[in-house]
Amino acid sequence: MASLEEQKKAVEFNRESLESTLKRRFFYAPAFELYGGVSGLFDYGPAGCAFQANVVDQWRKHFILEEDMLEVDCTMLTPYEVLKTSGHVDKFSDWMSKDPKTGEIFRADHLVEEVLESRLKGDKQARGLGSEIDGVEEDADKKKRKKKVKQITAVKLDDELVKEYETVLAKIDGYSGEELGELIEKYQIKNPGNGNDLEPPRAFNLMFETAIGPSGQYKGYLRPETAQGQFLNFNKLLDFNNNKIPFASASIGKSFRNEISPRAGLLRVREFLMAEIEHFVDPEDKSHSKFDEVKDIKLKFLPKNVQEAGSTKLQELSVGDAVSSGMVDNQTLGYFIARIYLFLMKIGVDPNRLRFRQHMSNEMAHYACDCWDAELQTSYGWIECVGCADRSAYDLTVHSKKTGEKLVVRQKLDTPKEVVQWELSLTKKLFGPKFRKDAPLVEKYLTNLSQEELESKAKEMGDNGKIVFQIDGMQGDIELDEKFIKIENVKRIHHVREFTPSVIEPSFGIGRIIYAVFEHSFWARPEDSARTVMSFKPTVAPSKVLLVPLSNNKEFEPIIAKISKTLKKEQIPFKVDDSGVSIGKRYARNDELGTPFGITIDFDSVKDDSVTLRERDSTKQVRGSIEQILRAIKEITYEGSTWEKSTSELPEFVSQSE
Ligand SMILES: Nc1ncnc2c1ncn2[C@@H]1O[C@H](COP(=O)(O)OP(=O)(O)OP(=O)(O)O)[C@@H](O)[C@H]1O
């Protein structure tokens, strides 16, 4: 007989079948369906809610509890000023191209990707090489779109062009709007629906704008990430942590992005649950005290130089080697990459369909010093599910500069240190008459200048006898000469080291992870492809146990009540199915929900309190006393045991009901 793993792979993965199961068992469904639905908005049903709650619970235990993180819950409504300062107002956008004749809008990078992929497919067909790209089935949405106009045409491409397309696809995440425009022009990419020309890509900001309060004057946004709230509470958290770093904050909550074209179910939506960590660390020492615990874990990496050379070949090496070779920038980043891997394994991600892809130089935010995405392979391709970036000191620095509030760590030095530094002195009595009500604003601007800025201003003063600058919220140039301000290079003895910490940020999209786990867990029994199974790990399965009486005979009621009471007391989620359908059907329904265990109550149970326990994937059954069976369930679900270990003493039970 084929092994369980072989059986799971015997029937080819079918996305339509998965989607129909998810819908039928109400894991999630389009929101506002009665009103026709809104793209990118989904409601979770009971099974989806329980699954999500279990994933979040695992996340909280794996990160917050195990790493002593400081959890915060910050507001989703965020004032304009905060997101202006963080750079989101100016830069948090994707590129869109419009068909001016029909008004249709395309996300430019996705369009280029789809068109080039379909041309490469056509080329493969023309060469008689089949049409699979990387062995992954093509996106059904894409298929539909293409079908509307024209099928993939088998056209052989020039060898050079194939290489060019492959290189562009390997680098697709890194192009600017202008570069995407050039690609659209160069490769004659049109509206796939009608062949119309498209306008050059324009930036579209992804944030949902709103007004806070009745006046409409106070502009705000729904947050696009949870990070900013964590940065703004830095001083309170540092104080809570007795002024010691490194430490990490963490937050779980909804974020909102007005995606240009939401698609692929839960993978690209407009409102989603995020779980984010901000780990604050000394920029001069990014080692991690627990690095040794993870250094031997082997992972599949896709480094930037490989992608920049137009390839997607993975490199398998240990986290220790990845850091010591300099491929991953520092130990803390490496530590989190490994911890992300361990978390994903805990909740049921297939290790063969996980890779860590490094951001290419042109893809990374200018302030970041290294960034890796945990990507999960699904029928939609490789999808970024967790981002893990070293954001350096950017966020704390910009918020500090804007608000005038220091967001720094102060450490007492064992040996005082002589430091040469730039200092400025202001003749404050002249500021009032010159700037009136704006005087405090100008003073704040000047006292917040960094060492580099002071150095350049000192040079400007030396060269021109004055400095010229502008301030947000004040009109025109401001000029100051030496009567107002002096900038000098002075020697000081420092007893305290003051620095802005770097931030390492693992950022999880819970919905994307959940969907990938759905795909990785889904299979159909080889003997009947309509009998589908969700092989969820017991820890994350929505319900752990199905209680099935042989029939709805009244004699079973006391024993059901007894087991139910114990399960409730033990806080083990369960369902009773005493419907009239056959036991086999009742099991099958719960296999679709991923319920790992079934307890069957029969006439022997009434006599001697014994029941049978069924394991979902193998459909194996054993018999034991209620106590023994519940112990086994508890051990496997919550204490890391296995079916083999926890049921080895119990006799096998051969059932006719499957
Ligand atoms: N529209 C979305 N729908 C669902 N999850 C999302 C969405 N956008 C981002 N996420 C999740 O949030 C995580 C962190 O967000 P991040 O800003 O790094 O994503 P991103 O780089 O903008 O993603 P993408 O390039 O796919 O749009 C992602 O790894 C992903 O899991």
The ligand as a MOL file (V3000), in Angstrom:
LIG
                    3D

  0  0  0     0  0            999 V3000
M  V30 BEGIN CTAB
M  V30 COUNTS 31 33 0 0 0
M  V30 BEGIN ATOM
M  V30 1 N -2.5510 43.5170 0.0370 0
M  V30 2 C -2.1620 42.6010 0.9120 0
M  V30 3 N -2.9700 41.5770 1.2400 0
M  V30 4 C -2.5940 40.6590 2.1460 0
M  V30 5 N -1.4110 40.6890 2.7820 0
M  V30 6 C -0.5640 41.6900 2.4870 0
M  V30 7 C -0.8880 42.6940 1.5430 0
M  V30 8 N 0.1550 43.5630 1.4630 0
M  V30 9 C 1.0820 43.1130 2.3250 0
M  V30 10 N 0.6610 42.0010 2.9400 0
M  V30 11 C 1.3720 41.2180 3.9690 0
M  V30 12 O 2.0950 42.0780 4.8210 0
M  V30 13 C 3.4620 41.7040 4.8720 0
M  V30 14 C 4.3560 42.9010 5.0530 0
M  V30 15 O 4.0380 43.9100 4.1340 0
M  V30 16 P 5.0870 44.5440 3.1080 0
M  V30 17 O 4.8580 46.0060 3.0950 0
M  V30 18 O 6.4450 44.0210 3.3420 0
M  V30 19 O 4.4770 43.9030 1.7810 0
M  V30 20 P 4.7400 44.3790 0.2990 0
M  V30 21 O 6.1850 44.2590 0.0120 0
M  V30 22 O 4.0710 45.6790 0.0650 0
M  V30 23 O 3.9210 43.2040 -0.4540 0
M  V30 24 P 3.6570 43.1620 -2.0210 0
M  V30 25 O 4.9310 43.5390 -2.6860 0
M  V30 26 O 3.2520 41.7300 -2.2690 0
M  V30 27 O 2.5480 44.1330 -2.2460 0
M  V30 28 C 3.6840 40.9600 3.5580 0
M  V30 29 O 4.7440 40.0510 3.6920 0
M  V30 30 C 2.3750 40.2750 3.3440 0
M  V30 31 O 2.3260 39.0510 4.0470 0
M  V30 END ATOM
M  V30 BEGIN BOND
M  V30 1 1 1 2
M  V30 2 1 2 3
M  V30 3 2 2 7
M  V30 4 2 3 4
M  V30 5 1 4 5
M  V30 6 2 5 6
M  V30 7 1 6 7
M  V30 8 1 6 10
M  V30 9 1 7 8
M  V30 10 2 8 9
M  V30 11 1 9 10
M  V30 12 1 10 11
M  V30 13 1 11 12
M  V30 14 1 11 30
M  V30 15 1 12 13
M  V30 16 1 13 14
M  V30 17 1 13 28
M  V30 18 1 14 15
M  V30 19 1 15 16
M  V30 20 2 16 17
M  V30 21 1 16 18
M  V30 22 1 16 19
M  V30 23 1 19 20
M  V30 24 2 20 21
M  V30 25 1 20 22
M  V30 26 1 20 23
M  V30 27 1 23 24
M  V30 28 2 24 25
M  V30 29 1 24 26
M  V30 30 1 24 27
M  V30 31 1 28 29
M  V30 32 1 28 30
M  V30 33 1 30 31
M  V30 END BOND
M  V30 END CTAB
M  END
